[in-house]
Amino acid sequence: MQVRPSMAEAAAAAPRDFWLSSGYHCLRRDGAGHLAVTDDFLRAYLGRPELRPAAEAVAGECALHDKLWAAPRAAVSTGDLAGIADADVRDNYRVFLALRDRLLAGGTIERTYLSLFDGKAVSLPALMLDHLVHALLRNILADCDDPFALRAAELLFRNQKVTLIDGAVLLADDETVEVAAHASARSLPLMDSIAPAQTVTLDVLSAENAALYWERSDRFDTVLDLSFTGAGLDALCRVLERWVRHFLGVTLHIEPMQQIQDERWSWHIGLDSESSAILNALYRGESVDEARLRQLVALFRARFAEPADMRSDVAGKPVYLGLAMDANHRVRLKPQNLLRNLPLAREI
């Protein structure tokens, strides 16, 4: 005999929705669980203020926008672009069309994303690159029910502002902090070494209030405690593991660490430009002053579940990862670094 769950039970078991701004809901998952490009996803770019015609837009601009809105994959001629009077808008269309063509050539967001780091210079604006990562993570974490993991995943597509308070490492969304500071809110101190001291009111995510994330996921207004042994740091490890597994089919076990003490140190990856420079200097045995070392906000040790997935010359050895803030206490994690720089036994 089969017992059907009640509607209430089914609703409770279903994953909660989040990140409506990611564009994920405009995409379609293929048989491999990857994101197939759709016309609706391309239209989402056309709806942005950078491309949406203003009231004073000339007829040529409106005509091109209407053409692409009706058929986002339509060919665009030099004459179509010449009909746009505003040079900035023309440039915006060129950027969009370059991304569109790469997306259509790749077929999936995953293949397109990897193609952006094939050794050639990436010309895609950071805003668009972050948007792709946002959609990718919404797919990768579709079954996630842990607010700490979702908040930690924001590090992969949104810049963070770091505050150090009594040994705690607190990360807040950089854009949210700027907006809140201008609104003159007060509470959690988030220091900027250039601007005058500002304080903003933001909730630090905790076990007691974690449920609030679901209704506020698109506001990016919670603070993640990335202190050692905390839930936030562990959550970031799990997100990085899932990111690698989704793209490369490789299983990593990532754990936080406080310092690297390894005479056989063989491989490391900086998850941002600051940590790359610091780890490179340490690896070469160079002296790094205390102020520079304090920029490191997290260190990790990654091990391959299957040593055969690693290059033979480093098989079985750990891979060290670093995350650092810049001189202005900002963190920009580059998730592509982890995909492109792992010592894999095969080419991506």
C-alpha positions as CSV (number, residue, x, y, z in Angstrom):
1,M,0.0,0.0,0.0
2,Q,1.3,3.5,-0.9
3,V,0.7,6.4,1.4
4,R,0.7,9.7,-0.3
5,P,2.1,12.7,1.6
6,S,-0.2,15.4,2.5
7,M,0.0,18.8,0.7
8,A,1.5,20.3,3.9
9,E,4.1,17.6,4.1
10,A,5.0,17.9,0.4
11,A,5.4,21.7,0.8
12,A,7.6,21.3,3.8
13,A,9.8,18.8,2.0
14,A,10.2,20.9,-1.1
15,P,13.4,23.1,-1.3
16,R,12.7,26.7,-0.5
17,D,13.2,29.3,-3.2
18,F,15.9,31.9,-3.0
19,W,17.9,34.3,-5.2
20,L,15.1,35.3,-7.6
21,S,17.5,37.9,-9.0
22,S,19.9,35.2,-10.2
23,G,18.3,34.5,-13.6
24,Y,18.1,30.8,-12.7
25,H,14.4,30.8,-13.1
26,C,14.8,31.8,-16.8
27,L,17.1,28.9,-17.6
28,R,16.5,25.2,-18.2
29,R,18.5,22.3,-16.7
30,D,19.7,19.8,-19.2
31,G,20.1,16.1,-18.7
32,A,23.5,16.6,-17.0
33,G,22.1,19.1,-14.6
34,H,23.7,22.0,-16.4
35,L,22.0,25.3,-17.3
36,A,20.9,25.5,-21.0
37,V,20.7,29.0,-22.4
38,T,17.2,30.2,-23.1
39,D,15.7,33.2,-24.9
40,D,14.2,34.4,-21.6
41,F,17.6,34.5,-20.0
42,L,18.9,36.7,-22.8
43,R,15.8,38.9,-22.5
44,A,16.7,39.5,-18.9
45,Y,19.8,41.4,-20.0
46,L,17.7,43.5,-22.4
47,G,15.5,44.5,-19.5
48,R,18.4,46.0,-17.6
49,P,18.8,49.8,-17.6
50,E,22.0,49.7,-19.5
51,L,20.1,48.3,-22.6
52,R,16.5,49.3,-22.0
53,P,15.7,52.4,-24.1
54,A,15.3,55.6,-22.2
55,A,12.4,58.0,-23.0
56,E,14.7,60.1,-25.2
57,A,16.2,57.1,-27.2
58,V,16.3,57.5,-30.9
59,A,14.3,55.3,-33.3
60,G,17.2,53.2,-34.3
61,E,17.9,52.2,-30.6
62,C,14.3,51.4,-30.0
63,A,14.1,49.3,-33.2
64,L,17.2,47.2,-32.2
65,H,15.8,46.6,-28.8
66,D,12.4,45.6,-30.2
67,K,14.1,43.3,-32.7
68,L,16.2,41.5,-30.0
69,W,13.3,41.4,-27.5
70,A,11.2,39.5,-30.1
71,A,14.2,37.3,-31.2
72,P,17.1,37.4,-28.8
73,R,19.3,35.2,-31.1
74,A,18.7,37.4,-34.1
75,A,21.8,38.6,-36.1
76,V,22.8,42.2,-35.5
77,S,24.5,44.2,-38.2
78,T,26.9,47.1,-38.0
79,G,24.0,49.2,-39.4
80,D,21.8,48.2,-36.5
81,L,24.4,49.4,-34.1
82,A,25.1,52.6,-36.1
83,G,21.4,53.5,-35.5
84,I,22.2,54.0,-31.8
85,A,23.1,57.7,-31.2
86,D,24.5,57.3,-27.7
87,A,28.1,55.9,-27.8
88,D,27.8,54.4,-24.3
89,V,24.7,52.6,-25.3
90,R,26.4,51.3,-28.4
91,D,29.2,49.9,-26.3
92,N,26.7,48.3,-23.9
93,Y,25.1,46.5,-26.9
94,R,28.5,45.3,-28.1
95,V,29.3,43.9,-24.7
96,F,25.9,42.2,-24.5
97,L,26.2,40.8,-28.0
98,A,29.6,39.4,-27.3
99,L,28.3,37.6,-24.2
100,R,25.2,36.4,-26.1
101,D,27.3,34.9,-28.8
102,R,29.5,33.1,-26.4
103,L,26.5,31.8,-24.5
104,L,24.9,30.5,-27.7
105,A,28.2,29.0,-28.8
106,G,28.7,27.3,-25.4
107,G,25.1,26.1,-25.2
108,T,25.2,26.0,-21.4
109,I,26.2,28.5,-18.8
110,E,28.8,26.1,-17.5
111,R,30.7,25.6,-20.8
112,T,30.5,29.4,-21.5
113,Y,31.9,30.2,-18.0
114,L,34.9,27.9,-18.4
115,S,35.6,29.2,-21.9
116,L,36.1,32.7,-20.4
117,F,39.3,31.5,-18.7
118,D,41.0,29.6,-21.5
119,G,44.2,31.5,-21.3
120,K,43.0,34.6,-23.2
121,A,42.2,37.9,-21.5
122,V,38.6,38.1,-20.2
123,S,36.9,41.1,-21.6
124,L,33.6,40.5,-19.8
125,P,32.7,43.2,-17.3
126,A,32.8,42.0,-13.7
127,L,29.1,42.6,-13.3
128,M,28.2,40.1,-16.0
129,L,30.8,37.6,-14.8
130,D,29.3,37.8,-11.3
131,H,25.8,37.3,-12.7
132,L,26.8,34.1,-14.4
133,V,28.3,32.8,-11.2
134,H,25.1,33.8,-9.4
135,A,23.0,31.7,-11.7
136,L,25.5,28.8,-11.6
137,L,25.4,28.7,-7.8
138,R,21.6,28.9,-7.7
139,N,21.7,25.7,-9.8
140,I,24.4,24.0,-7.8
141,L,22.7,24.8,-4.5
142,A,19.2,24.2,-5.7
143,D,18.6,21.5,-3.0
144,C,20.4,23.4,-0.2
145,D,18.5,24.0,3.0
146,D,21.4,25.7,4.9
147,P,21.2,29.5,5.1
148,F,24.9,29.5,6.2
149,A,25.9,27.8,2.9
150,L,23.8,30.2,0.8
151,R,25.3,33.2,2.6
152,A,28.8,31.8,2.2
153,A,28.1,31.3,-1.5
154,E,27.5,35.0,-1.9
155,L,31.3,35.4,-1.5
156,L,31.7,33.9,-5.0
157,F,29.7,36.5,-6.8
158,R,29.5,39.6,-4.6
159,N,32.4,41.7,-3.1
160,Q,32.6,41.7,0.7
161,K,33.7,44.2,3.3
162,V,35.6,42.8,6.3
163,T,35.4,43.9,9.9
164,L,37.6,42.4,12.6
165,I,36.0,42.7,16.1
166,D,37.5,40.9,19.1
167,G,39.0,38.2,17.0
168,A,35.8,37.6,14.9
169,V,36.0,37.9,11.1
170,L,32.8,39.5,9.9
171,L,31.9,39.8,6.2
172,A,29.2,42.1,4.9
173,D,28.1,42.7,1.4
174,D,30.2,45.6,0.1
175,E,27.4,47.2,-2.0
176,T,24.9,46.8,0.9
177,V,27.3,48.5,3.3
178,E,27.8,51.4,0.9
179,V,24.1,51.9,0.5
180,A,23.4,51.6,4.2
181,A,26.2,54.0,5.1
182,H,24.8,56.6,2.8
183,A,21.5,56.2,4.5
184,S,23.2,56.9,7.8
185,A,22.1,53.7,9.5
186,R,23.8,52.8,12.8
187,S,25.0,49.7,14.7
188,L,27.6,47.3,13.4
189,P,30.9,49.2,12.7
190,L,32.3,48.5,9.3
191,M,35.5,50.5,8.9
192,D,36.7,52.0,5.7
193,S,40.3,53.1,5.7
194,I,39.6,55.9,3.2
195,A,36.1,57.1,4.1
196,P,35.2,58.4,7.6
197,A,34.1,55.8,10.0
198,Q,30.5,54.7,9.3
199,T,28.3,52.2,11.2
200,V,25.4,50.3,9.6
201,T,22.7,48.1,11.0
202,L,23.0,44.5,9.7
203,D,22.2,41.2,11.2
204,V,25.0,38.7,11.9
205,L,23.7,35.3,10.7
206,S,23.5,32.8,13.7
207,A,21.9,29.6,14.5
208,E,19.1,31.5,16.2
209,N,18.2,33.8,13.4
210,A,19.3,31.8,10.3
211,A,15.7,31.4,9.1
212,L,15.5,35.1,8.3
213,Y,17.8,34.4,5.3
214,W,15.0,32.8,3.2
215,E,12.8,35.9,3.1
216,R,15.8,38.3,2.5
217,S,18.1,36.3,0.2
218,D,17.9,38.9,-2.6
219,R,18.7,41.7,-0.2
220,F,22.2,40.5,0.6
221,D,22.0,42.2,4.0
222,T,23.2,39.6,6.4
223,V,26.7,39.4,7.9
224,L,28.7,36.2,7.8
225,D,31.0,35.3,10.6
226,L,34.0,33.7,9.0
227,S,35.9,33.1,12.2
228,F,37.9,29.9,12.6
229,T,35.8,26.9,13.7
230,G,32.6,28.8,13.0
231,A,29.6,27.6,11.0
232,G,30.3,30.2,8.3
233,L,33.8,29.0,7.5
234,D,32.7,25.4,7.4
235,A,29.8,26.4,5.1
236,L,32.2,28.1,2.7
237,C,34.2,24.9,2.5
238,R,31.1,22.9,1.5
239,V,30.2,25.4,-1.2
240,L,33.7,25.3,-2.7
241,E,33.6,21.5,-2.7
242,R,30.2,21.5,-4.6
243,W,31.5,24.2,-7.0
244,V,34.4,21.9,-8.0
245,R,32.4,18.8,-8.1
246,H,29.7,20.4,-10.4
247,F,32.3,21.6,-13.0
248,L,35.0,19.0,-12.8
249,G,33.4,15.9,-11.4
250,V,36.2,15.8,-8.8
251,T,35.6,15.4,-5.1
252,L,37.6,17.5,-2.7
253,H,37.6,17.5,1.1
254,I,38.3,21.1,2.2
255,E,38.9,22.1,5.8
256,P,39.9,25.4,7.4
257,M,43.3,25.8,9.0
258,Q,45.1,28.6,10.9
259,Q,48.6,28.3,9.3
260,I,50.6,26.3,6.9
261,Q,53.3,24.2,8.4
262,D,54.4,21.8,5.7
263,E,58.0,21.2,4.7
264,R,56.7,19.4,1.6
265,W,54.4,22.2,0.5
266,S,53.8,21.5,-3.2
267,W,50.7,23.4,-4.4
268,H,48.6,26.4,-3.4
269,I,45.8,28.5,-4.9
270,G,44.9,32.0,-4.0
271,L,41.2,32.5,-4.2
272,D,41.8,36.2,-4.9
273,S,44.7,38.3,-6.1
274,E,45.8,39.4,-2.6
275,S,46.0,35.9,-1.2
276,S,47.8,34.7,-4.4
277,A,50.5,37.2,-3.9
278,I,50.9,36.4,-0.1
279,L,51.0,32.6,-0.7
280,N,53.4,32.9,-3.5
281,A,55.8,34.9,-1.3
282,L,55.5,32.4,1.6
283,Y,56.1,29.5,-0.8
284,R,59.3,31.1,-2.1
285,G,60.5,31.6,1.5
286,E,60.3,35.4,1.4
287,S,59.7,37.5,4.5
288,V,56.1,38.7,4.7
289,D,55.4,41.3,7.4
290,E,52.7,40.9,10.0
291,A,50.5,43.6,8.5
292,R,50.5,41.7,5.2
293,L,49.8,38.4,6.9
294,R,46.8,39.9,8.7
295,Q,45.2,40.4,5.4
296,L,44.6,36.7,5.2
297,V,41.1,36.1,6.5
298,A,41.0,32.3,5.8
299,L,43.3,29.4,5.0
300,F,42.2,26.0,3.8
301,R,43.6,22.6,3.1
302,A,42.1,20.6,0.2
303,R,42.6,17.0,-0.4
304,F,41.4,15.0,-3.4
305,A,39.2,12.1,-2.5
306,E,40.8,10.2,-5.4
307,P,44.6,10.8,-5.6
308,A,44.4,9.5,-9.2
309,D,42.5,12.7,-10.1
310,M,45.7,14.7,-9.3
311,R,48.8,15.2,-11.3
312,S,51.1,12.3,-10.6
313,D,54.0,14.5,-9.3
314,V,51.8,15.9,-6.4
315,A,49.3,13.0,-6.0
316,G,48.3,12.5,-2.4
317,K,49.6,15.9,-1.3
318,P,47.4,18.7,0.1
319,V,46.5,21.8,-1.9
320,Y,46.5,24.9,0.2
321,L,43.9,27.7,-0.4
322,G,43.9,31.3,0.8
323,L,41.4,34.1,1.0
324,A,42.6,37.6,1.8
325,M,41.3,41.2,2.0
326,D,42.9,44.2,0.3
327,A,44.2,47.3,2.0
328,N,40.6,48.7,2.1
329,H,39.3,45.6,3.9
330,R,37.5,44.3,0.8
331,V,37.4,40.7,-0.4
332,R,36.8,39.7,-4.0
333,L,36.8,35.9,-4.3
334,K,37.5,34.6,-7.8
335,P,35.9,31.2,-8.0
336,Q,37.5,30.5,-11.4
337,N,40.9,30.4,-9.7
338,L,39.9,27.1,-8.0
339,L,38.7,25.5,-11.3
340,R,41.6,26.6,-13.4
341,N,44.5,26.1,-10.9
342,L,43.8,22.7,-9.4
343,P,46.6,20.2,-10.2
344,L,44.4,17.9,-12.2
345,A,45.5,14.8,-14.0
346,R,43.6,15.8,-17.1
347,E,42.8,18.9,-19.0
348,I,39.5,20.7,-18.3
